[in-house]
Amino acid sequence: MSDVTVGDLEAAIRNVPDFPQPGIQFKDITPVLGDARLFAGAIDLMASRHADAGIDACVGIDARGFIFAAAAAKQLGTGFVPVRKKG
């Protein structure tokens, strides 16, 4: 288990105001992805919450969801199911 906290992850995620359009607050997760300790910690936090739930597969929704769900699936020893948004 990692020493990474939810607070560590929140501090690393950048807010990009008005992107891709006015009024949208884009969450830039690349600082988490670029830091091995934070990325591993994020996966540990997600997977540990569900380790005893009898999960058959982890589902990741488009782009960023693929990254985290695939890593969580590997850690949990389950399958990974990618889901695309319409369009």
Secondary structure in CASP SS format (residue, H / E / C, confidence):
PFRMAT SS
TARGET T0000
AUTHOR 0000-0000-0000
METHOD secondary structure of the structure
MODEL  1
M C 1.00
S C 1.00
D C 1.00
V C 1.00
T C 1.00
V H 1.00
G H 1.00
D H 1.00
L H 1.00
E H 1.00
A H 1.00
A H 1.00
I C 1.00
R E 1.00
N E 1.00
V E 1.00
P E 1.00
D C 1.00
F C 1.00
P C 1.00
Q C 1.00
P C 1.00
G C 1.00
I C 1.00
Q E 1.00
F E 1.00
K E 1.00
D E 1.00
I C 1.00
T H 1.00
P H 1.00
V H 1.00
L H 1.00
G C 1.00
D C 1.00
A H 1.00
R H 1.00
L H 1.00
F H 1.00
A H 1.00
G H 1.00
A H 1.00
I H 1.00
D H 1.00
L H 1.00
M H 1.00
A H 1.00
S H 1.00
R H 1.00
H H 1.00
A C 1.00
D C 1.00
A C 1.00
G C 1.00
I C 1.00
D C 1.00
A E 1.00
C E 1.00
V E 1.00
G E 1.00
I E 1.00
D C 1.00
A C 1.00
R H 1.00
G H 1.00
F H 1.00
I H 1.00
F H 1.00
A H 1.00
A H 1.00
A H 1.00
A H 1.00
A H 1.00
K H 1.00
Q H 1.00
L H 1.00
G C 1.00
T C 1.00
G E 1.00
F E 1.00
V E 1.00
P E 1.00
V E 1.00
R C 1.00
K C 1.00
K C 1.00
G C 1.00
END
